[in-house]
Amino acid sequence: MTQPSGPGRARQDAVYRAGISGVRPTVPADFATLEQRAKRKMSETAWAYVYGGAGEGATMAANRAALDRWQIVPRMLRDVSQRSLATQVLNTSLTAPVLLAPVGAAGLVVPDADVLIGSGAAQAGIPYIFSNQGSAPMEATAAAMGSQSRWFQLYWSRDEDLVDSFIGRAEAMGAEALVVTLDTTMLGWRPWDLNLGSLPFSRGIGIAQYTSDPHFLELAAARAADASEDKPKVKVTPQAIGTLLSIARNHPGGFVDNLRSPIPRAAVETFLDVYSNPALSWDHIATLRERTKLPVVLKGIVHPDDARRAFDSGIDAVMVSNHGGRQVDGAIGTADALVAIRDAVGQEPTIIFDSGIRTGADVFKALALGANAVTLGRPHIYGLALDGADGVATVIANVLAELDLTMGLSGVGSIAEITRECVRAAD
């Protein structure tokens, strides 16, 4: 008799065998407990940035409600003793239909956050989409991942030469796709951060892609050299001194030298000036074919007409995302957007689902509703807070284990078999 196989059974066995000796998991298996324990480990500013959403949090709630409106319909008496989570998205072969989402300023949570996240992703065998707002240079994170697949998220700067520099560096460090984020041409209204007066980038946290970039450093040096520039007045307080120390600590080079140099402060000011481009349009996107050979994914699509236009213009994939509910309060839940977009564009185009995935059952639902793969955001940051790279890997392992078991218990043996017929809309 063939014994059941797959990551679900393996993960259960590992946890239960350790439990015989009284060892409990450092990283909880359910999302609610994971979130609660991570909150206790994180600073107030880190928690506000990672957990908080736009406005009153209605879009975060909508993401959860949209997924909960769909119910899995298990089928019985199918041989599911052998299951495969493997699939392919664009040029990337995946052991499971999951990628780690880019989360900016993870350096608020732990030092070397992006390197640890990359290491955890590599340990779990899934790709990481490097954050444009990372706390480590993309090259350092790539080195930590070895041969494991990685993509790169691009925020379109006001400086076109900087856009080209980031794309070139992404290609050089082995990115297999370029994910252009569309929905953050300006920061949304985020009360959690506003109530603390906390913007990590103003402290030099989350701008390592910039301060490791030769072109950006030229811009910062020119700004520092411009003695005629009007400098904003900052009230001298212990917090202001702390900000200065944080900037010096997070800028490349020696801490003491950075305190003496005008460059680190000029780098922060330059970043705040150029990092986003509210004028971003389809005309900008049309230039990408001349700028890179990488597959291009447009992240932030929630309207069917935008998805149609993206594919009609030759874009390789869209990522259905509302930025985890962090940009527009009261926006459509992503599962609702996914259904409408898949129905509009047909079965062939590649769609990745972002915003709201918490469990393996969520992954199953998203695939059934038309996603080719999903991204995992806040949960992996919570794992990072609890146990570093191992915590990231454990969160991934738990999600994949539940996905595997959900597939088997629902009569599904492969990712291709997860279709709309596997779910139904709740009454």
C-alpha positions as CSV (number, residue, x, y, z in Angstrom):
1,M,0.0,0.0,0.0
2,T,1.4,3.4,-1.0
3,Q,1.9,5.7,1.9
4,P,0.9,9.4,1.6
5,S,3.7,11.7,0.7
6,G,4.3,15.4,0.5
7,P,5.3,18.4,2.6
8,G,2.1,18.3,4.7
9,R,2.8,14.8,6.1
10,A,6.5,15.6,6.5
11,R,5.8,18.8,8.4
12,Q,3.3,17.2,10.7
13,D,5.7,14.3,11.5
14,A,8.5,16.8,12.3
15,V,6.3,18.8,14.7
16,Y,4.7,15.8,16.4
17,R,7.9,13.9,16.8
18,A,9.5,16.9,18.5
19,G,6.4,17.2,20.7
20,I,7.1,13.8,22.1
21,S,10.1,15.5,23.9
22,G,8.0,18.5,24.9
23,V,9.4,20.7,22.1
24,R,6.9,23.2,20.8
25,P,7.4,25.2,17.6
26,T,9.0,28.6,17.9
27,V,6.8,29.7,15.0
28,P,3.1,29.0,15.5
29,A,1.2,27.0,12.9
30,D,-1.8,29.3,12.8
31,F,-1.8,32.9,11.6
32,A,-3.5,34.5,14.5
33,T,-1.0,33.2,17.1
34,L,1.9,34.0,14.7
35,E,0.7,37.6,14.4
36,Q,0.2,38.0,18.2
37,R,3.7,36.6,19.1
38,A,5.4,38.7,16.4
39,K,3.7,41.8,17.8
40,R,5.3,41.1,21.1
41,K,8.7,40.8,19.5
42,M,8.6,43.9,17.3
43,S,9.1,47.5,18.3
44,E,6.2,49.9,18.2
45,T,7.4,51.5,15.0
46,A,8.1,48.2,13.3
47,W,4.7,46.8,14.2
48,A,3.0,50.0,12.9
49,Y,4.7,49.8,9.6
50,V,4.3,46.1,8.9
51,Y,0.8,45.6,10.4
52,G,-0.8,48.9,9.6
53,G,-2.9,49.6,6.6
54,A,-4.4,52.6,4.9
55,G,-7.1,54.7,6.6
56,E,-9.4,52.7,8.9
57,G,-8.2,49.3,7.6
58,A,-11.3,48.6,5.4
59,T,-9.2,47.3,2.5
60,M,-7.4,44.8,4.7
61,A,-10.7,43.6,6.0
62,A,-12.0,43.4,2.4
63,N,-9.1,41.2,1.4
64,R,-10.0,38.7,4.2
65,A,-13.7,38.9,3.5
66,A,-13.3,38.3,-0.3
67,L,-11.3,35.1,0.4
68,D,-13.8,34.0,3.0
69,R,-16.7,34.3,0.5
70,W,-15.4,31.3,-1.3
71,Q,-15.6,27.8,0.1
72,I,-13.6,24.7,-0.9
73,V,-15.7,21.7,-2.0
74,P,-13.7,18.5,-1.3
75,R,-14.1,15.5,-3.6
76,M,-13.8,11.9,-2.3
77,L,-12.4,8.6,-3.5
78,R,-9.6,9.9,-5.7
79,D,-6.1,8.5,-5.4
80,V,-4.1,11.4,-3.9
81,S,-1.4,9.3,-2.4
82,Q,1.1,11.1,-4.7
83,R,0.8,14.9,-5.0
84,S,2.9,17.6,-6.7
85,L,3.0,21.3,-5.8
86,A,5.4,22.1,-8.7
87,T,4.5,24.5,-11.4
88,Q,6.1,27.2,-13.6
89,V,5.5,30.9,-13.8
90,L,7.1,32.9,-16.6
91,N,10.7,31.6,-16.7
92,T,10.8,30.4,-13.1
93,S,10.3,26.8,-12.1
94,L,8.6,26.6,-8.8
95,T,8.5,23.8,-6.3
96,A,5.2,25.3,-5.1
97,P,3.0,28.2,-6.5
98,V,4.3,30.6,-3.8
99,L,6.8,33.5,-3.8
100,L,7.8,35.8,-1.0
101,A,6.4,39.3,-1.5
102,P,8.6,42.3,-1.3
103,V,8.1,44.1,2.0
104,G,9.9,47.4,2.4
105,A,11.8,48.6,5.4
106,A,12.0,45.1,7.0
107,G,15.2,46.4,8.7
108,L,12.8,47.9,11.2
109,V,12.2,44.3,12.4
110,V,15.7,42.9,12.5
111,P,19.1,44.0,11.2
112,D,20.1,42.4,7.9
113,A,16.4,41.6,7.3
114,D,16.5,41.2,3.6
115,V,19.5,38.9,3.7
116,L,17.8,36.8,6.3
117,I,14.5,36.7,4.3
118,G,16.5,35.6,1.2
119,S,18.2,32.9,3.2
120,G,14.9,31.7,4.6
121,A,13.4,31.6,1.1
122,A,16.3,29.6,-0.2
123,Q,16.1,27.2,2.7
124,A,12.4,26.7,1.9
125,G,13.1,26.4,-1.8
126,I,10.9,29.3,-3.1
127,P,11.7,32.6,-4.8
128,Y,11.9,35.9,-3.1
129,I,10.9,39.2,-4.8
130,F,13.5,41.6,-3.6
131,S,12.1,44.8,-2.2
132,N,13.0,48.0,-4.0
133,Q,12.8,49.5,-0.5
134,G,15.1,46.8,1.0
135,S,17.4,47.2,3.9
136,A,20.3,45.4,2.2
137,P,21.7,45.8,-1.3
138,M,20.2,43.4,-3.8
139,E,23.6,41.9,-4.5
140,A,24.0,40.9,-0.8
141,T,20.6,39.3,-0.7
142,A,21.3,37.4,-4.0
143,A,24.6,36.1,-2.6
144,A,22.8,34.8,0.5
145,M,20.3,32.9,-1.8
146,G,22.9,31.1,-3.9
147,S,21.2,29.5,-6.9
148,Q,17.6,29.9,-5.6
149,S,15.4,32.0,-8.0
150,R,14.8,35.6,-7.2
151,W,12.8,38.4,-8.8
152,F,13.2,42.2,-8.3
153,Q,10.5,44.8,-7.5
154,L,11.0,48.1,-9.2
155,Y,9.6,51.4,-7.9
156,W,9.7,53.8,-10.8
157,S,11.8,56.8,-9.8
158,R,11.5,60.3,-11.0
159,D,15.1,59.9,-12.2
160,E,15.1,57.8,-15.4
161,D,18.8,57.0,-15.1
162,L,18.2,55.6,-11.7
163,V,15.5,53.4,-13.1
164,D,17.9,52.0,-15.7
165,S,20.6,51.5,-13.0
166,F,18.3,49.4,-10.9
167,I,17.2,47.4,-13.9
168,G,20.8,46.7,-14.9
169,R,21.7,45.7,-11.3
170,A,18.7,43.4,-11.1
171,E,19.7,41.7,-14.3
172,A,23.3,41.4,-13.2
173,M,22.4,39.8,-9.8
174,G,20.3,37.1,-11.5
175,A,16.7,38.3,-11.3
176,E,14.4,36.2,-13.4
177,A,11.6,38.8,-13.6
178,L,11.0,42.5,-13.0
179,V,8.0,43.4,-10.9
180,V,7.0,47.0,-11.5
181,T,4.9,48.3,-8.6
182,L,2.2,50.7,-9.9
183,D,0.1,51.5,-6.8
184,T,2.7,53.4,-4.7
185,T,3.5,56.5,-6.8
186,M,2.8,58.3,-3.5
187,L,2.3,56.9,0.0
188,G,-1.2,56.2,1.1
189,W,-2.7,57.6,4.3
190,R,-1.3,55.3,7.0
191,P,-2.5,56.4,10.4
192,W,-0.5,53.7,12.2
193,D,2.7,55.4,11.1
194,L,1.4,58.9,11.1
195,N,0.3,58.7,14.8
196,L,3.9,57.9,15.6
197,G,5.4,60.4,13.2
198,S,7.4,57.4,11.9
199,L,8.7,57.1,8.3
200,P,11.5,54.5,8.2
201,F,13.1,56.0,5.1
202,S,13.7,59.3,6.8
203,R,15.9,57.4,9.2
204,G,17.8,55.7,6.5
205,I,16.0,52.4,6.9
206,G,14.7,50.7,3.7
207,I,16.9,52.7,1.2
208,A,19.8,50.3,0.8
209,Q,19.1,49.7,-2.9
210,Y,19.7,53.5,-3.3
211,T,22.7,54.0,-1.1
212,S,24.4,51.0,-2.9
213,D,23.7,52.5,-6.3
214,P,26.5,54.5,-8.1
215,H,24.1,56.8,-9.9
216,F,22.1,57.6,-6.8
217,L,25.3,58.3,-4.8
218,E,26.2,60.8,-7.5
219,L,22.9,62.5,-7.0
220,A,23.4,62.6,-3.2
221,A,26.9,64.0,-3.5
222,A,25.7,66.7,-5.8
223,R,23.0,67.6,-3.3
224,A,25.4,67.7,-0.4
225,A,27.7,69.9,-2.4
226,D,25.0,72.4,-3.2
227,A,25.6,75.0,-0.5
228,S,22.9,77.2,-1.9
229,E,20.2,74.7,-1.2
230,D,17.7,75.7,1.5
231,K,17.9,73.1,4.3
232,P,14.7,72.3,6.2
233,K,14.9,73.3,9.8
234,V,14.7,70.4,12.2
235,K,14.0,70.9,15.9
236,V,16.9,69.5,17.9
237,T,15.4,66.8,20.3
238,P,16.6,63.4,21.5
239,Q,14.5,61.9,18.7
240,A,16.2,64.1,16.1
241,I,19.6,63.0,17.4
242,G,18.4,59.4,17.2
243,T,17.3,59.9,13.6
244,L,20.8,61.2,12.8
245,L,22.4,58.2,14.4
246,S,20.1,55.9,12.5
247,I,21.0,57.5,9.2
248,A,24.7,57.2,9.9
249,R,24.2,53.5,11.0
250,N,22.3,52.5,7.9
251,H,24.5,54.3,5.3
252,P,27.4,52.3,3.8
253,G,30.8,53.0,5.4
254,G,32.0,53.7,8.9
255,F,29.6,55.0,11.5
256,V,31.9,57.9,12.7
257,D,32.7,58.9,9.2
258,N,29.1,59.0,8.3
259,L,28.3,61.2,11.3
260,R,30.8,63.7,10.1
261,S,29.8,63.5,6.4
262,P,26.9,65.4,4.8
263,I,26.4,62.6,2.3
264,P,24.2,60.2,4.4
265,R,21.8,63.0,5.2
266,A,21.8,64.2,1.6
267,A,21.1,60.6,0.6
268,V,17.9,60.5,2.7
269,E,16.8,63.9,1.3
270,T,17.6,62.8,-2.3
271,F,15.6,59.5,-1.8
272,L,12.6,61.4,-0.5
273,D,12.7,63.6,-3.6
274,V,13.1,60.9,-6.3
275,Y,11.9,57.5,-5.0
276,S,8.3,57.7,-6.5
277,N,6.9,59.1,-9.7
278,P,3.2,60.3,-9.6
279,A,3.5,60.9,-13.3
280,L,3.9,57.2,-14.1
281,S,1.8,56.2,-17.1
282,W,1.5,53.6,-19.8
283,D,4.0,55.6,-21.8
284,H,6.6,54.8,-19.2
285,I,5.7,51.1,-19.2
286,A,6.0,51.0,-23.0
287,T,9.8,51.8,-22.7
288,L,10.5,48.6,-20.7
289,R,11.0,46.4,-23.8
290,E,13.9,48.6,-24.8
291,R,15.3,48.6,-21.3
292,T,15.3,44.9,-20.3
293,K,14.9,41.4,-21.6
294,L,13.5,40.2,-18.3
295,P,9.8,39.2,-18.1
296,V,7.8,42.1,-16.8
297,V,5.1,41.8,-14.1
298,L,2.8,44.8,-13.4
299,K,1.9,44.8,-9.7
300,G,-1.1,46.6,-8.4
301,I,-3.7,45.7,-11.0
302,V,-7.3,45.4,-9.7
303,H,-9.4,46.5,-12.7
304,P,-10.1,44.2,-15.7
305,D,-9.5,47.0,-18.2
306,D,-6.0,47.6,-16.8
307,A,-5.3,43.9,-17.0
308,R,-6.5,43.8,-20.6
309,R,-4.3,46.8,-21.6
310,A,-1.3,45.3,-19.9
311,F,-1.5,42.0,-21.8
312,D,-2.5,43.8,-25.1
313,S,0.7,45.8,-24.7
314,G,2.9,42.7,-24.3
315,I,3.3,42.6,-20.5
316,D,4.2,39.1,-19.4
317,A,2.1,38.9,-16.2
318,V,0.0,41.0,-13.8
319,M,0.0,40.8,-10.1
320,V,-3.5,41.4,-8.6
321,S,-2.7,43.5,-5.5
322,N,-3.9,46.4,-3.4
323,H,-0.6,46.6,-1.6
324,G,-1.8,44.6,1.3
325,G,-4.5,47.2,2.0
326,R,-1.8,49.8,2.6
327,Q,-2.6,52.4,-0.1
328,V,-6.3,53.0,-0.6
329,D,-8.8,52.6,2.2
330,G,-12.1,51.1,1.0
331,A,-10.6,49.4,-2.1
332,I,-11.8,46.2,-3.6
333,G,-10.7,42.9,-2.0
334,T,-8.1,41.2,-4.1
335,A,-10.0,37.9,-4.4
336,D,-12.9,39.8,-5.9
337,A,-10.6,41.6,-8.3
338,L,-8.9,38.3,-9.3
339,V,-12.2,36.7,-10.3
340,A,-13.2,39.6,-12.5
341,I,-9.7,39.9,-14.1
342,R,-9.4,36.2,-14.9
343,D,-12.9,36.1,-16.4
344,A,-12.0,39.2,-18.5
345,V,-8.6,38.0,-19.9
346,G,-9.2,34.3,-20.3
347,Q,-7.2,31.3,-19.1
348,E,-3.9,31.9,-20.8
349,P,-2.4,35.1,-19.4
350,T,-0.3,34.8,-16.2
351,I,-1.8,36.2,-13.1
352,I,-0.1,36.3,-9.7
353,F,-2.2,37.0,-6.6
354,D,-1.0,39.3,-3.8
355,S,-2.6,40.8,-0.6
356,G,-4.3,38.7,1.9
357,I,-2.7,35.2,1.7
358,R,-2.3,33.8,5.2
359,T,-2.7,30.1,5.0
360,G,-2.4,27.1,2.7
361,A,-6.2,27.1,2.3
362,D,-6.0,30.7,1.1
363,V,-3.4,29.6,-1.5
364,F,-5.7,26.9,-2.7
365,K,-8.7,29.3,-3.0
366,A,-6.6,31.8,-4.9
367,L,-5.4,29.2,-7.4
368,A,-9.0,28.0,-7.8
369,L,-10.1,31.5,-8.6
370,G,-7.6,31.9,-11.4
371,A,-4.1,32.7,-10.0
372,N,-1.1,30.9,-11.4
373,A,0.8,31.6,-8.2
374,V,0.5,33.7,-5.0
375,T,2.8,35.9,-2.9
376,L,3.2,35.7,0.9
377,G,3.7,39.0,2.6
378,R,3.2,39.9,6.3
379,P,3.3,36.2,7.5
380,H,7.0,35.8,6.5
381,I,7.9,39.1,8.2
382,Y,6.3,37.8,11.4
383,G,8.4,34.6,11.0
384,L,11.4,36.8,10.6
385,A,10.6,38.6,13.8
386,L,10.3,35.4,15.8
387,D,13.2,33.3,14.4
388,G,15.2,35.1,11.7
389,A,15.9,33.2,8.5
390,D,14.6,29.9,10.2
391,G,11.4,31.7,11.1
392,V,10.9,32.7,7.4
393,A,11.5,29.2,6.3
394,T,9.1,27.8,8.9
395,V,6.3,30.1,7.9
396,I,6.7,29.0,4.3
397,A,6.9,25.3,5.3
398,N,3.7,25.6,7.3
399,V,1.8,27.3,4.4
400,L,3.0,24.7,1.9
401,A,2.2,21.9,4.3
402,E,-1.4,23.1,4.7
403,L,-1.7,23.6,0.9
404,D,-0.5,20.0,0.3
405,L,-2.9,18.6,2.8
406,T,-5.8,20.7,1.5
407,M,-5.1,19.4,-2.0
408,G,-5.0,15.8,-0.8
409,L,-8.1,16.1,1.3
410,S,-10.0,17.8,-1.5
411,G,-9.2,15.1,-4.1
412,V,-6.5,17.1,-6.0
413,G,-3.1,15.8,-6.9
414,S,-1.5,18.6,-8.8
415,I,-1.7,22.4,-9.1
416,A,-3.2,22.1,-12.6
417,E,-6.2,20.3,-11.1
418,I,-7.1,23.2,-8.8
419,T,-9.8,24.9,-10.9
420,R,-12.9,27.0,-10.2
421,E,-14.9,23.8,-9.8
422,C,-12.9,23.2,-6.5
423,V,-14.7,26.1,-4.8
424,R,-18.1,27.7,-4.6
425,A,-19.3,31.1,-3.5
426,A,-20.7,31.1,0.0
427,D,-24.4,31.7,0.4
